[in-house]
Amino acid sequence: MTYIEGFVTAVPESNRQRYVQHAQEALPLVREFGAGRMVEAWSDDVATGAVTDFRRAVLAGEDEAVVFSWFVYPNRQARQQAVEQMIADLRMEKFADLPFDGKRMIFGGFEVLNEAGPGGTAGYVDGAILAVPRARRDEFKAFAQLCNAPFLDRGATKVIDAWEDDVPPGTLTDFRKAVLAADDESVVFGWVEWPSKAVRDAAWPEVQQDPRMAGIEAPFDGTRMVFGGFETMLDG
């Protein structure tokens, strides 16, 4: 089963180019260690939420942007092996000087629950984090699958929803804190890929009015969903 290593990070706006360089230099090693894909996307349309939002998820300062990123592995075992190799490989020492505050980065492993679309290079990404009652996992999967077609029919190239598997608690921040997850809830890390922001902006009003979306009840608390739009900086 496809496995996702998901990240959300606060990065100083002034460090954008340094972050891109950091990611570009890390890409060959990430791929060597077994990831089939690495994507890094910079916040572009991230609104302030009433209860939760991306900026609060990583305690972002006024001078910081939010980065939404992920690695794709063929399965959980491949991801675990990659983590072990990264820890042991001396070449990783050059990446110790991070262009962001690593203490506020949230990360974790997720099993893909829903995947649709041909894919390709993402020009723009709508990212989301949400908390779903564990007892409603199958209901959420059915909900996610119903939502695929309205997006894909309007130009999205891929839709992914991945279910919490290995999400460690953090001192300052973590995925569960980001969505105020209760003890009986799991975190979902997901996204919609678009060829460009223009396609995404044109699609959203139509998606919201699509009759196939009418009457679909979301099996989670939408007030705690974290979401926003991101410009892709690297897709390799």
Biotite code that builds the C-alpha atoms (Angstrom):
import biotite.structure as struc

atoms = struc.array([
    struc.Atom([0.000, 0.000, 0.000], chain_id="A", res_id=1, res_name="MET", atom_name="CA", element="C"),
    struc.Atom([1.346, 3.439, -0.965], chain_id="A", res_id=2, res_name="THR", atom_name="CA", element="C"),
    struc.Atom([2.732, 5.285, 2.044], chain_id="A", res_id=3, res_name="TYR", atom_name="CA", element="C"),
    struc.Atom([3.139, 9.020, 2.621], chain_id="A", res_id=4, res_name="ILE", atom_name="CA", element="C"),
    struc.Atom([5.620, 10.883, 4.813], chain_id="A", res_id=5, res_name="GLU", atom_name="CA", element="C"),
    struc.Atom([3.909, 14.236, 5.346], chain_id="A", res_id=6, res_name="GLY", atom_name="CA", element="C"),
    struc.Atom([5.389, 17.501, 6.609], chain_id="A", res_id=7, res_name="PHE", atom_name="CA", element="C"),
    struc.Atom([4.207, 21.017, 7.424], chain_id="A", res_id=8, res_name="VAL", atom_name="CA", element="C"),
    struc.Atom([6.856, 23.610, 8.216], chain_id="A", res_id=9, res_name="THR", atom_name="CA", element="C"),
    struc.Atom([7.125, 27.327, 9.031], chain_id="A", res_id=10, res_name="ALA", atom_name="CA", element="C"),
    struc.Atom([9.902, 28.972, 6.989], chain_id="A", res_id=11, res_name="VAL", atom_name="CA", element="C"),
    struc.Atom([11.027, 32.618, 7.096], chain_id="A", res_id=12, res_name="PRO", atom_name="CA", element="C"),
    struc.Atom([9.943, 34.396, 3.920], chain_id="A", res_id=13, res_name="GLU", atom_name="CA", element="C"),
    struc.Atom([13.521, 35.609, 3.527], chain_id="A", res_id=14, res_name="SER", atom_name="CA", element="C"),
    struc.Atom([14.743, 31.979, 3.454], chain_id="A", res_id=15, res_name="ASN", atom_name="CA", element="C"),
    struc.Atom([12.611, 30.827, 0.524], chain_id="A", res_id=16, res_name="ARG", atom_name="CA", element="C"),
    struc.Atom([15.490, 30.434, -1.925], chain_id="A", res_id=17, res_name="GLN", atom_name="CA", element="C"),
    struc.Atom([17.666, 28.831, 0.724], chain_id="A", res_id=18, res_name="ARG", atom_name="CA", element="C"),
    struc.Atom([14.854, 26.371, 1.467], chain_id="A", res_id=19, res_name="TYR", atom_name="CA", element="C"),
    struc.Atom([14.488, 25.511, -2.217], chain_id="A", res_id=20, res_name="VAL", atom_name="CA", element="C"),
    struc.Atom([18.229, 24.901, -2.489], chain_id="A", res_id=21, res_name="GLN", atom_name="CA", element="C"),
    struc.Atom([18.122, 22.757, 0.660], chain_id="A", res_id=22, res_name="HIS", atom_name="CA", element="C"),
    struc.Atom([15.308, 20.649, -0.844], chain_id="A", res_id=23, res_name="ALA", atom_name="CA", element="C"),
    struc.Atom([17.000, 20.336, -4.241], chain_id="A", res_id=24, res_name="GLN", atom_name="CA", element="C"),
    struc.Atom([20.200, 19.102, -2.626], chain_id="A", res_id=25, res_name="GLU", atom_name="CA", element="C"),
    struc.Atom([18.286, 16.618, -0.475], chain_id="A", res_id=26, res_name="ALA", atom_name="CA", element="C"),
    struc.Atom([16.227, 15.222, -3.369], chain_id="A", res_id=27, res_name="LEU", atom_name="CA", element="C"),
    struc.Atom([18.864, 12.791, -4.770], chain_id="A", res_id=28, res_name="PRO", atom_name="CA", element="C"),
    struc.Atom([19.373, 11.248, -1.339], chain_id="A", res_id=29, res_name="LEU", atom_name="CA", element="C"),
    struc.Atom([15.658, 11.019, -0.605], chain_id="A", res_id=30, res_name="VAL", atom_name="CA", element="C"),
    struc.Atom([15.183, 9.226, -3.926], chain_id="A", res_id=31, res_name="ARG", atom_name="CA", element="C"),
    struc.Atom([18.214, 6.993, -3.294], chain_id="A", res_id=32, res_name="GLU", atom_name="CA", element="C"),
    struc.Atom([16.733, 5.965, 0.054], chain_id="A", res_id=33, res_name="PHE", atom_name="CA", element="C"),
    struc.Atom([13.570, 4.738, -1.637], chain_id="A", res_id=34, res_name="GLY", atom_name="CA", element="C"),
    struc.Atom([11.096, 7.582, -2.039], chain_id="A", res_id=35, res_name="ALA", atom_name="CA", element="C"),
    struc.Atom([9.409, 7.584, -5.421], chain_id="A", res_id=36, res_name="GLY", atom_name="CA", element="C"),
    struc.Atom([8.520, 11.263, -5.231], chain_id="A", res_id=37, res_name="ARG", atom_name="CA", element="C"),
    struc.Atom([9.277, 14.375, -3.174], chain_id="A", res_id=38, res_name="MET", atom_name="CA", element="C"),
    struc.Atom([7.101, 17.499, -3.341], chain_id="A", res_id=39, res_name="VAL", atom_name="CA", element="C"),
    struc.Atom([7.628, 20.875, -1.649], chain_id="A", res_id=40, res_name="GLU", atom_name="CA", element="C"),
    struc.Atom([4.962, 23.600, -1.864], chain_id="A", res_id=41, res_name="ALA", atom_name="CA", element="C"),
    struc.Atom([4.990, 27.189, -0.524], chain_id="A", res_id=42, res_name="TRP", atom_name="CA", element="C"),
    struc.Atom([1.913, 28.840, 1.004], chain_id="A", res_id=43, res_name="SER", atom_name="CA", element="C"),
    struc.Atom([-0.043, 31.061, -1.363], chain_id="A", res_id=44, res_name="ASP", atom_name="CA", element="C"),
    struc.Atom([-3.705, 31.025, -0.308], chain_id="A", res_id=45, res_name="ASP", atom_name="CA", element="C"),
    struc.Atom([-3.766, 30.066, 3.368], chain_id="A", res_id=46, res_name="VAL", atom_name="CA", element="C"),
    struc.Atom([-6.641, 31.673, 5.229], chain_id="A", res_id=47, res_name="ALA", atom_name="CA", element="C"),
    struc.Atom([-6.983, 32.291, 8.954], chain_id="A", res_id=48, res_name="THR", atom_name="CA", element="C"),
    struc.Atom([-9.463, 29.833, 10.456], chain_id="A", res_id=49, res_name="GLY", atom_name="CA", element="C"),
    struc.Atom([-11.871, 30.317, 13.340], chain_id="A", res_id=50, res_name="ALA", atom_name="CA", element="C"),
    struc.Atom([-10.584, 27.260, 15.207], chain_id="A", res_id=51, res_name="VAL", atom_name="CA", element="C"),
    struc.Atom([-7.528, 25.910, 13.355], chain_id="A", res_id=52, res_name="THR", atom_name="CA", element="C"),
    struc.Atom([-5.406, 26.791, 10.325], chain_id="A", res_id=53, res_name="ASP", atom_name="CA", element="C"),
    struc.Atom([-2.024, 26.034, 8.758], chain_id="A", res_id=54, res_name="PHE", atom_name="CA", element="C"),
    struc.Atom([-0.249, 28.954, 10.390], chain_id="A", res_id=55, res_name="ARG", atom_name="CA", element="C"),
    struc.Atom([-1.359, 27.954, 13.869], chain_id="A", res_id=56, res_name="ARG", atom_name="CA", element="C"),
    struc.Atom([-0.444, 24.343, 13.103], chain_id="A", res_id=57, res_name="ALA", atom_name="CA", element="C"),
    struc.Atom([3.256, 25.310, 13.036], chain_id="A", res_id=58, res_name="VAL", atom_name="CA", element="C"),
    struc.Atom([3.105, 28.485, 15.166], chain_id="A", res_id=59, res_name="LEU", atom_name="CA", element="C"),
    struc.Atom([4.164, 30.560, 12.146], chain_id="A", res_id=60, res_name="ALA", atom_name="CA", element="C"),
    struc.Atom([5.358, 34.110, 12.785], chain_id="A", res_id=61, res_name="GLY", atom_name="CA", element="C"),
    struc.Atom([4.283, 37.108, 10.737], chain_id="A", res_id=62, res_name="GLU", atom_name="CA", element="C"),
    struc.Atom([7.494, 36.900, 8.705], chain_id="A", res_id=63, res_name="ASP", atom_name="CA", element="C"),
    struc.Atom([7.098, 33.186, 7.966], chain_id="A", res_id=64, res_name="GLU", atom_name="CA", element="C"),
    struc.Atom([5.409, 31.200, 5.203], chain_id="A", res_id=65, res_name="ALA", atom_name="CA", element="C"),
    struc.Atom([4.049, 27.659, 5.548], chain_id="A", res_id=66, res_name="VAL", atom_name="CA", element="C"),
    struc.Atom([5.487, 24.790, 3.507], chain_id="A", res_id=67, res_name="VAL", atom_name="CA", element="C"),
    struc.Atom([3.321, 21.738, 2.770], chain_id="A", res_id=68, res_name="PHE", atom_name="CA", element="C"),
    struc.Atom([5.368, 18.782, 1.577], chain_id="A", res_id=69, res_name="SER", atom_name="CA", element="C"),
    struc.Atom([5.487, 15.013, 1.268], chain_id="A", res_id=70, res_name="TRP", atom_name="CA", element="C"),
    struc.Atom([7.521, 11.974, 0.220], chain_id="A", res_id=71, res_name="PHE", atom_name="CA", element="C"),
    struc.Atom([5.838, 9.004, -1.479], chain_id="A", res_id=72, res_name="VAL", atom_name="CA", element="C"),
    struc.Atom([6.979, 5.454, -0.696], chain_id="A", res_id=73, res_name="TYR", atom_name="CA", element="C"),
    struc.Atom([5.701, 2.166, -2.160], chain_id="A", res_id=74, res_name="PRO", atom_name="CA", element="C"),
    struc.Atom([4.823, 0.882, 1.326], chain_id="A", res_id=75, res_name="ASN", atom_name="CA", element="C"),
    struc.Atom([5.352, 1.353, 5.064], chain_id="A", res_id=76, res_name="ARG", atom_name="CA", element="C"),
    struc.Atom([8.417, -0.904, 5.158], chain_id="A", res_id=77, res_name="GLN", atom_name="CA", element="C"),
    struc.Atom([10.171, 1.149, 2.463], chain_id="A", res_id=78, res_name="ALA", atom_name="CA", element="C"),
    struc.Atom([9.545, 4.310, 4.461], chain_id="A", res_id=79, res_name="ARG", atom_name="CA", element="C"),
    struc.Atom([10.924, 2.733, 7.641], chain_id="A", res_id=80, res_name="GLN", atom_name="CA", element="C"),
    struc.Atom([14.045, 1.561, 5.837], chain_id="A", res_id=81, res_name="GLN", atom_name="CA", element="C"),
    struc.Atom([14.520, 5.051, 4.398], chain_id="A", res_id=82, res_name="ALA", atom_name="CA", element="C"),
    struc.Atom([14.321, 6.639, 7.853], chain_id="A", res_id=83, res_name="VAL", atom_name="CA", element="C"),
    struc.Atom([16.926, 4.210, 9.184], chain_id="A", res_id=84, res_name="GLU", atom_name="CA", element="C"),
    struc.Atom([19.244, 4.929, 6.244], chain_id="A", res_id=85, res_name="GLN", atom_name="CA", element="C"),
    struc.Atom([18.881, 8.682, 6.664], chain_id="A", res_id=86, res_name="MET", atom_name="CA", element="C"),
    struc.Atom([19.808, 8.448, 10.340], chain_id="A", res_id=87, res_name="ILE", atom_name="CA", element="C"),
    struc.Atom([22.880, 6.316, 9.594], chain_id="A", res_id=88, res_name="ALA", atom_name="CA", element="C"),
    struc.Atom([24.173, 8.030, 6.441], chain_id="A", res_id=89, res_name="ASP", atom_name="CA", element="C"),
    struc.Atom([26.955, 10.558, 7.123], chain_id="A", res_id=90, res_name="LEU", atom_name="CA", element="C"),
    struc.Atom([25.979, 12.511, 4.001], chain_id="A", res_id=91, res_name="ARG", atom_name="CA", element="C"),
    struc.Atom([22.927, 13.756, 5.898], chain_id="A", res_id=92, res_name="MET", atom_name="CA", element="C"),
    struc.Atom([25.161, 15.820, 8.202], chain_id="A", res_id=93, res_name="GLU", atom_name="CA", element="C"),
    struc.Atom([25.360, 18.584, 5.595], chain_id="A", res_id=94, res_name="LYS", atom_name="CA", element="C"),
    struc.Atom([21.612, 19.154, 6.050], chain_id="A", res_id=95, res_name="PHE", atom_name="CA", element="C"),
    struc.Atom([21.854, 19.798, 9.793], chain_id="A", res_id=96, res_name="ALA", atom_name="CA", element="C"),
    struc.Atom([21.837, 23.577, 9.262], chain_id="A", res_id=97, res_name="ASP", atom_name="CA", element="C"),
    struc.Atom([18.123, 23.943, 8.520], chain_id="A", res_id=98, res_name="LEU", atom_name="CA", element="C"),
    struc.Atom([16.635, 27.082, 6.912], chain_id="A", res_id=99, res_name="PRO", atom_name="CA", element="C"),
    struc.Atom([13.721, 26.858, 9.381], chain_id="A", res_id=100, res_name="PHE", atom_name="CA", element="C"),
    struc.Atom([12.948, 26.032, 13.011], chain_id="A", res_id=101, res_name="ASP", atom_name="CA", element="C"),
    struc.Atom([12.873, 22.243, 13.087], chain_id="A", res_id=102, res_name="GLY", atom_name="CA", element="C"),
    struc.Atom([11.246, 22.229, 16.542], chain_id="A", res_id=103, res_name="LYS", atom_name="CA", element="C"),
    struc.Atom([8.022, 23.502, 14.959], chain_id="A", res_id=104, res_name="ARG", atom_name="CA", element="C"),
    struc.Atom([7.974, 21.184, 11.941], chain_id="A", res_id=105, res_name="MET", atom_name="CA", element="C"),
    struc.Atom([5.153, 18.645, 12.077], chain_id="A", res_id=106, res_name="ILE", atom_name="CA", element="C"),
    struc.Atom([5.650, 15.282, 10.392], chain_id="A", res_id=107, res_name="PHE", atom_name="CA", element="C"),
    struc.Atom([4.326, 11.752, 10.306], chain_id="A", res_id=108, res_name="GLY", atom_name="CA", element="C"),
    struc.Atom([3.582, 8.629, 8.305], chain_id="A", res_id=109, res_name="GLY", atom_name="CA", element="C"),
    struc.Atom([0.238, 7.982, 6.606], chain_id="A", res_id=110, res_name="PHE", atom_name="CA", element="C"),
    struc.Atom([-1.288, 5.063, 4.699], chain_id="A", res_id=111, res_name="GLU", atom_name="CA", element="C"),
    struc.Atom([-3.019, 6.074, 1.468], chain_id="A", res_id=112, res_name="VAL", atom_name="CA", element="C"),
    struc.Atom([-6.751, 5.490, 1.829], chain_id="A", res_id=113, res_name="LEU", atom_name="CA", element="C"),
    struc.Atom([-7.978, 7.170, -1.359], chain_id="A", res_id=114, res_name="ASN", atom_name="CA", element="C"),
    struc.Atom([-6.017, 7.864, -4.554], chain_id="A", res_id=115, res_name="GLU", atom_name="CA", element="C"),
    struc.Atom([-7.435, 8.974, -7.896], chain_id="A", res_id=116, res_name="ALA", atom_name="CA", element="C"),
    struc.Atom([-6.183, 10.652, -11.048], chain_id="A", res_id=117, res_name="GLY", atom_name="CA", element="C"),
    struc.Atom([-3.332, 10.162, -13.510], chain_id="A", res_id=118, res_name="PRO", atom_name="CA", element="C"),
    struc.Atom([-0.932, 12.474, -11.711], chain_id="A", res_id=119, res_name="GLY", atom_name="CA", element="C"),
    struc.Atom([1.959, 14.314, -13.308], chain_id="A", res_id=120, res_name="GLY", atom_name="CA", element="C"),
    struc.Atom([3.945, 17.321, -12.177], chain_id="A", res_id=121, res_name="THR", atom_name="CA", element="C"),
    struc.Atom([1.895, 19.442, -9.777], chain_id="A", res_id=122, res_name="ALA", atom_name="CA", element="C"),
    struc.Atom([1.866, 23.153, -10.506], chain_id="A", res_id=123, res_name="GLY", atom_name="CA", element="C"),
    struc.Atom([-0.364, 23.962, -7.549], chain_id="A", res_id=124, res_name="TYR", atom_name="CA", element="C"),
    struc.Atom([-1.586, 22.026, -4.517], chain_id="A", res_id=125, res_name="VAL", atom_name="CA", element="C"),
    struc.Atom([-4.608, 22.300, -2.234], chain_id="A", res_id=126, res_name="ASP", atom_name="CA", element="C"),
    struc.Atom([-3.462, 20.744, 1.031], chain_id="A", res_id=127, res_name="GLY", atom_name="CA", element="C"),
    struc.Atom([-5.562, 19.647, 3.992], chain_id="A", res_id=128, res_name="ALA", atom_name="CA", element="C"),
    struc.Atom([-5.306, 18.094, 7.444], chain_id="A", res_id=129, res_name="ILE", atom_name="CA", element="C"),
    struc.Atom([-8.372, 16.852, 9.312], chain_id="A", res_id=130, res_name="LEU", atom_name="CA", element="C"),
    struc.Atom([-9.422, 14.724, 12.261], chain_id="A", res_id=131, res_name="ALA", atom_name="CA", element="C"),
    struc.Atom([-11.795, 11.805, 11.616], chain_id="A", res_id=132, res_name="VAL", atom_name="CA", element="C"),
    struc.Atom([-13.334, 9.469, 14.219], chain_id="A", res_id=133, res_name="PRO", atom_name="CA", element="C"),
    struc.Atom([-11.589, 6.100, 13.900], chain_id="A", res_id=134, res_name="ARG", atom_name="CA", element="C"),
    struc.Atom([-14.954, 4.356, 13.922], chain_id="A", res_id=135, res_name="ALA", atom_name="CA", element="C"),
    struc.Atom([-15.879, 6.263, 10.747], chain_id="A", res_id=136, res_name="ARG", atom_name="CA", element="C"),
    struc.Atom([-12.805, 5.295, 8.685], chain_id="A", res_id=137, res_name="ARG", atom_name="CA", element="C"),
    struc.Atom([-14.798, 3.339, 6.079], chain_id="A", res_id=138, res_name="ASP", atom_name="CA", element="C"),
    struc.Atom([-17.393, 6.101, 5.931], chain_id="A", res_id=139, res_name="GLU", atom_name="CA", element="C"),
    struc.Atom([-14.648, 8.661, 5.343], chain_id="A", res_id=140, res_name="PHE", atom_name="CA", element="C"),
    struc.Atom([-13.117, 6.545, 2.567], chain_id="A", res_id=141, res_name="LYS", atom_name="CA", element="C"),
    struc.Atom([-16.487, 6.377, 0.787], chain_id="A", res_id=142, res_name="ALA", atom_name="CA", element="C"),
    struc.Atom([-16.905, 10.140, 1.238], chain_id="A", res_id=143, res_name="PHE", atom_name="CA", element="C"),
    struc.Atom([-13.452, 10.819, -0.216], chain_id="A", res_id=144, res_name="ALA", atom_name="CA", element="C"),
    struc.Atom([-14.107, 8.580, -3.214], chain_id="A", res_id=145, res_name="GLN", atom_name="CA", element="C"),
    struc.Atom([-17.350, 10.426, -3.961], chain_id="A", res_id=146, res_name="LEU", atom_name="CA", element="C"),
    struc.Atom([-15.416, 13.708, -4.024], chain_id="A", res_id=147, res_name="CYS", atom_name="CA", element="C"),
    struc.Atom([-12.810, 12.510, -6.555], chain_id="A", res_id=148, res_name="ASN", atom_name="CA", element="C"),
    struc.Atom([-14.788, 12.975, -9.782], chain_id="A", res_id=149, res_name="ALA", atom_name="CA", element="C"),
    struc.Atom([-15.929, 16.589, -9.230], chain_id="A", res_id=150, res_name="PRO", atom_name="CA", element="C"),
    struc.Atom([-12.261, 17.599, -8.873], chain_id="A", res_id=151, res_name="PHE", atom_name="CA", element="C"),
    struc.Atom([-10.830, 15.422, -11.647], chain_id="A", res_id=152, res_name="LEU", atom_name="CA", element="C"),
    struc.Atom([-13.556, 16.455, -14.095], chain_id="A", res_id=153, res_name="ASP", atom_name="CA", element="C"),
    struc.Atom([-12.498, 20.076, -13.655], chain_id="A", res_id=154, res_name="ARG", atom_name="CA", element="C"),
    struc.Atom([-8.785, 19.688, -14.214], chain_id="A", res_id=155, res_name="GLY", atom_name="CA", element="C"),
    struc.Atom([-7.276, 18.251, -11.039], chain_id="A", res_id=156, res_name="ALA", atom_name="CA", element="C"),
    struc.Atom([-4.603, 15.678, -11.849], chain_id="A", res_id=157, res_name="THR", atom_name="CA", element="C"),
    struc.Atom([-4.574, 13.734, -8.583], chain_id="A", res_id=158, res_name="LYS", atom_name="CA", element="C"),
    struc.Atom([-6.492, 13.452, -5.321], chain_id="A", res_id=159, res_name="VAL", atom_name="CA", element="C"),
    struc.Atom([-4.957, 11.795, -2.255], chain_id="A", res_id=160, res_name="ILE", atom_name="CA", element="C"),
    struc.Atom([-6.281, 11.090, 1.234], chain_id="A", res_id=161, res_name="ASP", atom_name="CA", element="C"),
    struc.Atom([-3.944, 9.325, 3.658], chain_id="A", res_id=162, res_name="ALA", atom_name="CA", element="C"),
    struc.Atom([-4.791, 7.941, 7.100], chain_id="A", res_id=163, res_name="TRP", atom_name="CA", element="C"),
    struc.Atom([-2.655, 8.391, 10.223], chain_id="A", res_id=164, res_name="GLU", atom_name="CA", element="C"),
    struc.Atom([-0.285, 5.501, 10.911], chain_id="A", res_id=165, res_name="ASP", atom_name="CA", element="C"),
    struc.Atom([2.866, 6.837, 12.584], chain_id="A", res_id=166, res_name="ASP", atom_name="CA", element="C"),
    struc.Atom([2.297, 10.357, 13.900], chain_id="A", res_id=167, res_name="VAL", atom_name="CA", element="C"),
    struc.Atom([4.593, 11.126, 16.843], chain_id="A", res_id=168, res_name="PRO", atom_name="CA", element="C"),
    struc.Atom([3.671, 13.626, 19.551], chain_id="A", res_id=169, res_name="PRO", atom_name="CA", element="C"),
    struc.Atom([5.673, 16.843, 19.531], chain_id="A", res_id=170, res_name="GLY", atom_name="CA", element="C"),
    struc.Atom([6.692, 19.168, 22.330], chain_id="A", res_id=171, res_name="THR", atom_name="CA", element="C"),
    struc.Atom([5.489, 22.320, 20.577], chain_id="A", res_id=172, res_name="LEU", atom_name="CA", element="C"),
    struc.Atom([3.553, 21.108, 17.552], chain_id="A", res_id=173, res_name="THR", atom_name="CA", element="C"),
    struc.Atom([2.378, 17.928, 15.872], chain_id="A", res_id=174, res_name="ASP", atom_name="CA", element="C"),
    struc.Atom([-0.310, 16.737, 13.473], chain_id="A", res_id=175, res_name="PHE", atom_name="CA", element="C"),
    struc.Atom([-2.768, 15.881, 16.221], chain_id="A", res_id=176, res_name="ARG", atom_name="CA", element="C"),
    struc.Atom([-2.424, 19.285, 17.885], chain_id="A", res_id=177, res_name="LYS", atom_name="CA", element="C"),
    struc.Atom([-2.876, 20.926, 14.468], chain_id="A", res_id=178, res_name="ALA", atom_name="CA", element="C"),
    struc.Atom([-6.482, 19.687, 14.211], chain_id="A", res_id=179, res_name="VAL", atom_name="CA", element="C"),
    struc.Atom([-7.231, 19.342, 17.952], chain_id="A", res_id=180, res_name="LEU", atom_name="CA", element="C"),
    struc.Atom([-7.700, 15.602, 17.464], chain_id="A", res_id=181, res_name="ALA", atom_name="CA", element="C"),
    struc.Atom([-9.545, 13.746, 20.215], chain_id="A", res_id=182, res_name="ALA", atom_name="CA", element="C"),
    struc.Atom([-8.358, 10.416, 21.599], chain_id="A", res_id=183, res_name="ASP", atom_name="CA", element="C"),
    struc.Atom([-10.822, 8.534, 19.373], chain_id="A", res_id=184, res_name="ASP", atom_name="CA", element="C"),
    struc.Atom([-9.842, 10.400, 16.188], chain_id="A", res_id=185, res_name="GLU", atom_name="CA", element="C"),
    struc.Atom([-7.177, 9.819, 13.531], chain_id="A", res_id=186, res_name="SER", atom_name="CA", element="C"),
    struc.Atom([-5.512, 12.461, 11.411], chain_id="A", res_id=187, res_name="VAL", atom_name="CA", element="C"),
    struc.Atom([-5.943, 12.530, 7.632], chain_id="A", res_id=188, res_name="VAL", atom_name="CA", element="C"),
    struc.Atom([-3.274, 14.210, 5.494], chain_id="A", res_id=189, res_name="PHE", atom_name="CA", element="C"),
    struc.Atom([-4.487, 14.899, 1.968], chain_id="A", res_id=190, res_name="GLY", atom_name="CA", element="C"),
    struc.Atom([-4.216, 17.068, -1.092], chain_id="A", res_id=191, res_name="TRP", atom_name="CA", element="C"),
    struc.Atom([-5.506, 17.869, -4.582], chain_id="A", res_id=192, res_name="VAL", atom_name="CA", element="C"),
    struc.Atom([-2.970, 18.469, -7.353], chain_id="A", res_id=193, res_name="GLU", atom_name="CA", element="C"),
    struc.Atom([-3.610, 20.972, -10.161], chain_id="A", res_id=194, res_name="TRP", atom_name="CA", element="C"),
    struc.Atom([-1.593, 21.840, -13.286], chain_id="A", res_id=195, res_name="PRO", atom_name="CA", element="C"),
    struc.Atom([-1.708, 25.528, -12.299], chain_id="A", res_id=196, res_name="SER", atom_name="CA", element="C"),
    struc.Atom([-3.259, 28.011, -9.896], chain_id="A", res_id=197, res_name="LYS", atom_name="CA", element="C"),
    struc.Atom([-5.431, 29.377, -12.725], chain_id="A", res_id=198, res_name="ALA", atom_name="CA", element="C"),
    struc.Atom([-6.994, 25.951, -13.299], chain_id="A", res_id=199, res_name="VAL", atom_name="CA", element="C"),
    struc.Atom([-7.533, 25.538, -9.564], chain_id="A", res_id=200, res_name="ARG", atom_name="CA", element="C"),
    struc.Atom([-9.129, 28.971, -9.129], chain_id="A", res_id=201, res_name="ASP", atom_name="CA", element="C"),
    struc.Atom([-11.509, 28.375, -12.037], chain_id="A", res_id=202, res_name="ALA", atom_name="CA", element="C"),
    struc.Atom([-12.430, 24.893, -10.803], chain_id="A", res_id=203, res_name="ALA", atom_name="CA", element="C"),
    struc.Atom([-13.326, 25.549, -7.188], chain_id="A", res_id=204, res_name="TRP", atom_name="CA", element="C"),
    struc.Atom([-16.630, 27.444, -7.724], chain_id="A", res_id=205, res_name="PRO", atom_name="CA", element="C"),
    struc.Atom([-17.783, 24.706, -10.098], chain_id="A", res_id=206, res_name="GLU", atom_name="CA", element="C"),
    struc.Atom([-16.743, 21.946, -7.697], chain_id="A", res_id=207, res_name="VAL", atom_name="CA", element="C"),
    struc.Atom([-18.735, 23.570, -4.917], chain_id="A", res_id=208, res_name="GLN", atom_name="CA", element="C"),
    struc.Atom([-21.819, 23.756, -7.146], chain_id="A", res_id=209, res_name="GLN", atom_name="CA", element="C"),
    struc.Atom([-21.455, 20.261, -8.581], chain_id="A", res_id=210, res_name="ASP", atom_name="CA", element="C"),
    struc.Atom([-24.720, 18.360, -7.993], chain_id="A", res_id=211, res_name="PRO", atom_name="CA", element="C"),
    struc.Atom([-22.706, 15.273, -7.047], chain_id="A", res_id=212, res_name="ARG", atom_name="CA", element="C"),
    struc.Atom([-21.501, 17.179, -3.962], chain_id="A", res_id=213, res_name="MET", atom_name="CA", element="C"),
    struc.Atom([-25.014, 18.111, -2.858], chain_id="A", res_id=214, res_name="ALA", atom_name="CA", element="C"),
    struc.Atom([-26.246, 16.334, 0.211], chain_id="A", res_id=215, res_name="GLY", atom_name="CA", element="C"),
    struc.Atom([-22.905, 14.648, 0.972], chain_id="A", res_id=216, res_name="ILE", atom_name="CA", element="C"),
    struc.Atom([-22.394, 14.745, 4.732], chain_id="A", res_id=217, res_name="GLU", atom_name="CA", element="C"),
    struc.Atom([-18.761, 14.956, 5.773], chain_id="A", res_id=218, res_name="ALA", atom_name="CA", element="C"),
    struc.Atom([-17.960, 12.338, 8.460], chain_id="A", res_id=219, res_name="PRO", atom_name="CA", element="C"),
    struc.Atom([-15.705, 14.725, 10.387], chain_id="A", res_id=220, res_name="PHE", atom_name="CA", element="C"),
    struc.Atom([-15.776, 18.120, 12.106], chain_id="A", res_id=221, res_name="ASP", atom_name="CA", element="C"),
    struc.Atom([-15.166, 20.608, 9.296], chain_id="A", res_id=222, res_name="GLY", atom_name="CA", element="C"),
    struc.Atom([-14.564, 23.486, 11.713], chain_id="A", res_id=223, res_name="THR", atom_name="CA", element="C"),
    struc.Atom([-11.248, 21.863, 12.664], chain_id="A", res_id=224, res_name="ARG", atom_name="CA", element="C"),
    struc.Atom([-10.113, 21.101, 9.123], chain_id="A", res_id=225, res_name="MET", atom_name="CA", element="C"),
    struc.Atom([-6.875, 22.849, 8.149], chain_id="A", res_id=226, res_name="VAL", atom_name="CA", element="C"),
    struc.Atom([-6.648, 23.718, 4.444], chain_id="A", res_id=227, res_name="PHE", atom_name="CA", element="C"),
    struc.Atom([-5.028, 26.062, 1.951], chain_id="A", res_id=228, res_name="GLY", atom_name="CA", element="C"),
    struc.Atom([-3.420, 26.555, -1.450], chain_id="A", res_id=229, res_name="GLY", atom_name="CA", element="C"),
    struc.Atom([0.300, 26.139, -2.130], chain_id="A", res_id=230, res_name="PHE", atom_name="CA", element="C"),
    struc.Atom([2.648, 26.927, -5.033], chain_id="A", res_id=231, res_name="GLU", atom_name="CA", element="C"),
    struc.Atom([4.816, 23.952, -5.958], chain_id="A", res_id=232, res_name="THR", atom_name="CA", element="C"),
    struc.Atom([8.535, 24.721, -5.603], chain_id="A", res_id=233, res_name="MET", atom_name="CA", element="C"),
    struc.Atom([9.868, 21.217, -6.247], chain_id="A", res_id=234, res_name="LEU", atom_name="CA", element="C"),
    struc.Atom([8.294, 18.044, -7.619], chain_id="A", res_id=235, res_name="ASP", atom_name="CA", element="C"),
    struc.Atom([10.817, 15.327, -8.193], chain_id="A", res_id=236, res_name="GLY", atom_name="CA", element="C"),
])
